[in-house]
């Protein structure tokens, strides 16, 4: 049977497929980040590979940066896509934390009090968000974006270079600050809203809706 030539396919059909694929890129990048979570765990359960961890962490960071940029450029940065982005972040870094526990439990034990406080704040945010809005927040705060860079640096230092120090401390205490601001924004906002960069923006939204 002769193969169908691309020349016989209507140009509008090919353009439609190409457009559909382009518009799926942000979603695919977000899903990729979540899919890297089990890969990270497999790397930790087998003889650890510094190169493997480096590739996963860099890929996750780049996907986190570009999924939002591409979505905004295409005009498809919907609330659901932004919520999925936050969920993918949580899944990936939860897996990275488990890897850290498997390979370097001394780092977690040595920083247990602030880590427990960070965990408590993370859980508190989910509980408060669901009580007030009936769904999780998706603020994408500037402090959270900075925390994402700190997390990358902390996990890269620990999993790739087997080192601790200031990158790990920044990852922990940056998270504490970001979570405190996230709780504050939830208390300020009268209704659920995605993409609230700072608590100052939340105050402006509240005043505008009064």
Residue pairs with C-beta under 8 A, 6 or more apart in sequence:
6 14
22 74
23 74
23 76
25 67
25 70
26 67
26 68
26 70
26 71
26 74
26 76
26 77
26 81
27 67
27 81
27 84
29 63
29 66
29 67
29 70
30 63
30 67
30 81
30 84
30 85
30 88
31 88
32 59
32 63
33 59
33 60
33 63
33 64
33 67
33 88
33 89
33 91
33 92
34 87
34 88
34 91
34 92
36 56
36 59
36 60
36 92
36 95
37 91
37 92
37 94
37 95
37 96
38 95
39 52
39 56
40 53
40 56
40 92
40 95
40 96
40 99
41 95
41 98
41 99
43 49
43 52
43 53
43 56
43 99
44 98
44 99
44 102
44 103
45 102
48 103
48 159
50 159
50 160
50 161
50 162
53 99
53 155
53 156
53 159
53 160
54 156
54 160
57 96
57 152
57 155
57 156
57 159
57 160
60 92
60 152
61 148
61 149
61 152
64 85
64 89
64 148
67 85
68 77
68 82
68 85
68 140
71 77
71 78
71 81
77 195
79 138
79 194
82 138
82 140
82 194
82 195
83 135
83 136
83 138
83 194
85 138
85 140
86 136
86 137
86 138
86 140
87 136
89 148
93 151
93 155
96 151
96 155
96 159
97 108
99 159
100 107
100 108
100 155
100 158
100 159
101 108
103 158
103 159
104 158
104 159
104 162
104 164
107 158
107 164
107 168
108 115
110 164
111 168
111 169
111 172
114 172
114 173
114 176
115 172
117 176
118 172
118 175
118 176
118 179
121 175
121 176
121 179
121 180
121 183
122 175
122 179
124 179
124 183
125 137
125 179
125 182
125 183
125 186
126 136
128 183
128 186
128 187
129 135
129 136
129 137
129 186
130 136
132 186
132 192
133 186
133 191
133 192
134 192
135 192
137 182
137 185
137 186
137 192
138 194
138 195
139 182
139 185
139 194
139 195
139 196
139 197
140 194
140 195
140 196
140 197
141 178
141 181
141 182
141 185
141 196
141 197
141 198
142 197
142 198
143 174
143 177
143 178
143 181
143 198
144 178
144 182
146 174
146 178
147 171
147 174
147 175
147 177
147 178
150 167
150 170
150 171
150 174
150 175
151 171
151 174
151 175
153 167
153 170
153 171
154 167
154 168
154 169
154 170
154 171
154 172
155 171
156 167
157 163
157 164
157 165
157 167
157 168
158 164
158 167
158 168
181 198
181 199
184 199
184 202
185 196
185 198
185 199
185 202
188 199
188 202
188 203
188 205
188 206
189 196
189 202
189 205
189 206
190 205
190 206
190 209
190 210
191 209
193 205
196 202
196 205
